[in-house]
Amino acid sequence: MGEKVFYGKGIRRIKEEDPQLYDSIENLDKNIWNANSLDYRTQKLIAIAISATNPESSSFLKQLSKAKKELDISRDEVMDVLKVVLLTSGMMPFNKALEVVNKLYD
C-alpha cells in the first residue's frame, strides 16, 4: 500500500484545525484498505470502478494514476473494470472514463 494521500481539498486544513477528526478519517482509511477478504489490488480496481461513475473525472484520474504507479494496473485490467461500469452505469460514465484511460495509457 502506498503513502496516505487524502485528495479532498479540505483535509489538509482539518489536519491542522481538528487533529482528532483527521485521525478518525485516517483510521477509517486504514481499516478500509486492510480488508480481510479482498487484496489491495482488488480493492483498488473496485475504487477505480466507483470513481469512474463520478461525474467529476479528477477522482477517477487520481485513483487510476495511483493504481497504475503503485500496482502496475494494466490497461486491459482497467478496460475489464470499465466494461462493468458500462453495464451498470451506462455509456456516459464509460465514455468519460475511457477518455482518461486513453490519455493515461497512450
N, C-alpha and C positions, 0 to 999 in steps of 0.2 A: 504494500500500500504506500502511496506517495505522501508527500507532506500535506499538512492540513491547509486547505485554502477554502475560505468561505467567500463566495462570489457576490453575495449581497452587499450593495454599496454601504449600507448602514452598519454592517457588522464590525468594521474597524472602530467605529465610534462607540459602539456598545461595549467593546472590549475595554475601552478607556473609561466610559461612564458607568457601566454596570458589569463589573467583572464576574459577579455571581451568575448573572444571566448568560454571559458569554461562556462561562464554564459549563452551564447546563446545556447550551447548544453544542458545545464541543463534545460533551459526554454522549449526547444523543447521536451525534455523527459517528463517534467511535463504536457505539452499540450497534448501529445500523450496518456499518461496513464490516463488522466482525460477526457475521451471521453464523449460525450453527450448521445449516444445511447447504447453503449456496456458497461457492467460492467467490472471491473478489472479482474475478473476470466476468463471471455470470452476472453478478450484481451490477457491474459497470455496463454490461450490454443492456440490462433492464433500464438503467438510468438513461442510457442513450435513447432507447425507445420512448421512454416517457418524455424526455426533453425534446424529442423530435416533434411531439404533438403540441408543444408550447407555441403559441402564435408569435412569440418574440424569439428569434433564432439565435441570439447570443448564448443562451444557456446550452443549446444543442452544440454549438461550436465549441464551447468550453468543455463540455462533457466528452465530446469526441476527440478534441485535441489532447486532452489529458490521457484518455484511454489509449490513443494511438502512441503517445510518447511513453507512457508507463508500461503498457501491456502489449504493445505492438499489435493492437487490434487491426486486422486487415480490412481492406475494402470489401472483400467477399463476406466477412462476418457482419459488417455494417449493412450491407445490402440484404442479408438474411433478416436482420433486425427491421430494416425499412419495409420489407415485404409484410411483416406482421403489422407495422404501422399502417401501411396501405389497406390491409384487410380490416383493421379495427377502427381506424380513424379517418380514412379516406384519402383522396387524391391530393387535396391541398397541403396537408402536413407532409405527405410523401414528397411532393414536388419541392417544397420549401427545403426540406432536409436534404434532398438529392442535390440541390444547388450547393449547399455547404460541403457535402461529401465530394462533389466534383472539384471544388476549389482546394480542398484539403489534400486530396489524394492525386490530383493531376499535376 
